Amino acid sequence: MYLKEFEIRWSDIDANRHLANSAYINFMSHTRMSFLIDHGIDQNVMRKYSIGPVVFFEHVYYFKESFQGQPIRVSFELGGISKDGMFFRFVHNFYDPKGRNLAYCEMQGAWMNLNTRQLTSLPEELLPLLEKAPKTADFKYLTKEDMRKGSRVPADLE
């Protein structure tokens, strides 16, 4: 399991004086990007291949409150990936200093070609870097159908 530690700052709390929803999202984003950078997929590599990660959804489940000044640890694990690396499922857990689970999140997304603005496979040279990620107990190879389960479709205003 990959872990990143943070201190909850004044700017991370909301009107209820606990960790704000947006801060959870920011901490998870920072953790997964730190993992990618630490494992060879940094901004220079993404620029070279003209790719970037896109988020389809993030489902967060909150168990216990977190407060300003307290350290928290955020985990990163690979919950799934398609054989070509296009689709991924990242899993994050939040822990207090005693190791108690404060929140859980599943995030699904894909890689996008930044020139065509279309989804794309992860370049072959990068796939082994992501496949080395720590995996969840329920890790699976994802299919396009997995990415559509429970999905929503746009409902435009008329």
C-alpha positions as CSV (number, residue, x, y, z in Angstrom):
1,M,0.0,0.0,0.0
2,Y,1.3,3.4,-0.9
3,L,0.8,6.0,1.8
4,K,1.1,9.8,1.9
5,E,0.8,11.8,5.1
6,F,-0.8,15.3,5.4
7,E,-1.6,17.7,8.2
8,I,-5.1,19.2,8.1
9,R,-4.7,22.9,7.6
10,W,-7.1,25.8,8.4
11,S,-7.9,26.0,4.7
12,D,-8.9,22.3,4.6
13,I,-11.8,22.6,7.1
14,D,-15.4,23.6,6.4
15,A,-18.1,25.4,8.4
16,N,-18.5,22.3,10.7
17,R,-14.8,22.6,11.6
18,H,-13.9,19.2,10.2
19,L,-12.2,18.2,6.9
20,A,-14.1,19.5,4.0
21,N,-15.3,17.3,1.1
22,S,-13.1,19.2,-1.3
23,A,-10.1,18.6,0.8
24,Y,-10.6,14.9,0.7
25,I,-10.7,15.1,-3.1
26,N,-7.5,17.3,-3.1
27,F,-5.6,14.9,-0.8
28,M,-6.6,11.9,-2.9
29,S,-5.5,13.6,-6.1
30,H,-2.2,14.6,-4.6
31,T,-1.6,11.1,-3.3
32,R,-2.3,9.3,-6.6
33,M,-0.2,11.9,-8.5
34,S,2.6,11.4,-6.0
35,F,2.4,7.7,-6.6
36,L,2.6,8.1,-10.4
37,I,5.4,10.6,-10.1
38,D,7.4,8.4,-7.7
39,H,6.9,5.5,-10.2
40,G,8.0,7.2,-13.4
41,I,4.8,8.8,-14.7
42,D,5.5,12.5,-14.1
43,Q,4.5,15.7,-16.0
44,N,7.4,15.4,-18.4
45,V,6.4,11.8,-19.4
46,M,2.7,12.8,-19.7
47,R,3.8,15.8,-21.9
48,K,6.0,13.5,-24.0
49,Y,3.1,11.2,-24.8
50,S,0.4,14.0,-24.8
51,I,-1.7,12.2,-22.2
52,G,-3.4,13.1,-19.0
53,P,-5.7,11.2,-16.5
54,V,-9.4,12.0,-16.5
55,V,-11.8,11.2,-13.6
56,F,-15.1,9.6,-14.5
57,F,-16.3,9.6,-10.9
58,E,-15.2,9.5,-7.2
59,H,-17.4,7.8,-4.6
60,V,-16.4,8.8,-1.1
61,Y,-17.7,7.1,2.0
62,Y,-17.1,9.0,5.3
63,F,-16.7,7.0,8.5
64,K,-15.2,9.4,11.1
65,E,-14.4,13.1,11.3
66,S,-11.0,14.6,10.8
67,F,-10.0,17.9,12.4
68,Q,-7.5,20.7,11.9
69,G,-4.0,20.1,13.1
70,Q,-4.4,16.3,13.0
71,P,-2.1,14.3,10.7
72,I,-3.9,11.9,8.3
73,R,-2.5,9.3,6.0
74,V,-4.0,8.7,2.6
75,S,-3.5,5.4,0.8
76,F,-3.3,4.6,-2.9
77,E,-4.0,1.1,-4.4
78,L,-4.9,0.0,-7.9
79,G,-8.3,-1.6,-7.8
80,G,-8.4,-2.4,-11.5
81,I,-6.9,-1.6,-14.9
82,S,-7.9,-2.5,-18.5
83,K,-5.4,-4.8,-20.4
84,D,-4.4,-1.8,-22.5
85,G,-4.2,0.5,-19.5
86,M,-6.8,2.9,-20.9
87,F,-9.2,2.5,-17.9
88,F,-8.3,2.4,-14.2
89,R,-9.9,2.2,-10.8
90,F,-8.0,3.8,-8.0
91,V,-8.8,3.2,-4.3
92,H,-8.0,5.5,-1.4
93,N,-8.4,5.1,2.3
94,F,-7.9,7.8,5.0
95,Y,-6.3,6.9,8.3
96,D,-5.8,8.7,11.6
97,P,-2.5,8.4,13.5
98,K,-3.8,5.2,15.2
99,G,-4.6,3.6,11.9
100,R,-8.3,4.0,12.2
101,N,-10.1,4.1,8.8
102,L,-11.7,7.6,8.5
103,A,-12.9,7.4,4.8
104,Y,-12.9,5.3,1.7
105,C,-13.0,6.3,-1.9
106,E,-13.2,4.5,-5.3
107,M,-12.3,6.6,-8.3
108,Q,-12.6,5.5,-11.9
109,G,-11.1,7.2,-14.9
110,A,-9.1,6.8,-18.1
111,W,-6.2,8.3,-20.0
112,M,-6.9,11.0,-22.5
113,N,-4.9,12.0,-25.5
114,L,-4.5,15.8,-24.9
115,N,-4.2,16.5,-28.7
116,T,-7.3,14.6,-29.9
117,R,-9.2,15.0,-26.6
118,Q,-10.1,11.3,-26.9
119,L,-9.6,8.4,-24.6
120,T,-6.4,6.5,-25.3
121,S,-4.5,3.4,-24.2
122,L,-1.6,4.0,-21.8
123,P,1.6,3.9,-23.9
124,E,3.1,0.4,-23.8
125,E,6.3,1.6,-22.1
126,L,4.3,3.0,-19.2
127,L,1.9,0.1,-18.6
128,P,4.4,-1.9,-16.5
129,L,5.0,1.1,-14.3
130,L,1.3,1.3,-13.4
131,E,0.9,-2.5,-13.2
132,K,3.5,-2.4,-10.4
133,A,1.2,-0.4,-8.2
134,P,0.0,-2.0,-4.9
135,K,-3.3,-3.7,-5.7
136,T,-6.5,-4.1,-3.7
137,A,-7.7,-7.5,-2.6
138,D,-10.5,-7.3,-5.2
139,F,-8.2,-6.1,-8.1
140,K,-9.5,-7.0,-11.5
141,Y,-8.8,-6.4,-15.1
142,L,-11.4,-3.9,-16.3
143,T,-13.4,-4.0,-19.5
144,K,-15.3,-1.3,-21.2
145,E,-18.5,-2.8,-19.8
146,D,-17.1,-2.4,-16.2
147,M,-16.7,1.3,-16.9
148,R,-20.4,1.6,-17.8
149,K,-21.9,-0.2,-14.8
150,G,-24.0,2.2,-12.9
151,S,-23.1,5.1,-15.2
152,R,-25.2,8.1,-15.8
153,V,-26.0,9.7,-19.1
154,P,-26.4,13.4,-19.7
155,A,-29.9,14.9,-19.4
156,D,-29.7,18.3,-21.1
157,L,-32.1,21.1,-20.4
158,E,-34.5,21.7,-23.3
